[in-house]
Amino acid sequence: MKLKHIAVMAGIVLILILTVQNLDMVRVDVLFWGFTFPLILLIYIALGLGFLAGYLLGGPAKRRDTGTVPPERRLKDDSRDWDDRG
């Protein structure tokens, strides 16, 4: 078995343990409304909203300038190398 498969299976087992341990019903009051549902549902909703907010508000990733110039954009230098004096 590959390490990747073992890691995925371990992750699934941990998610199942988290789910089973948080099946208790909780009451959530929002302004004038009250809701009762499993705690794990509240955890997954918060996780999903967090991912969504990070995706929408994260913006595009900025590319770092490595200081290198691609070969096709380099200036051609016709002068000789310093060591080749002749």
C-alpha positions, 0 to 999 in steps of 0.5 A: 500500500502506498503512503498516500492511500494510508494517509487518505484512509487515516483522514477518513477515519478521523473524519468519521470519529469527529462525526460520531463524537459530535452527533449531539443535538444543540440549539442555536439562537439567531436573533428571533429564531431558534434552531436545533440540529446536530453539532456536526452539522454546525461544524461542517457549515462553519467549515464550508463558510470558512472555505467559501470566504477564503476562496472569495476574499483571498483574491488572486495569488501574486507571483513573486519576482525571482529576478531571473529573465527568461532566455527569449527576453534577455539582451544579447551581449556581443562583447567578449568575456572578461577572461577572453582578452585577446 
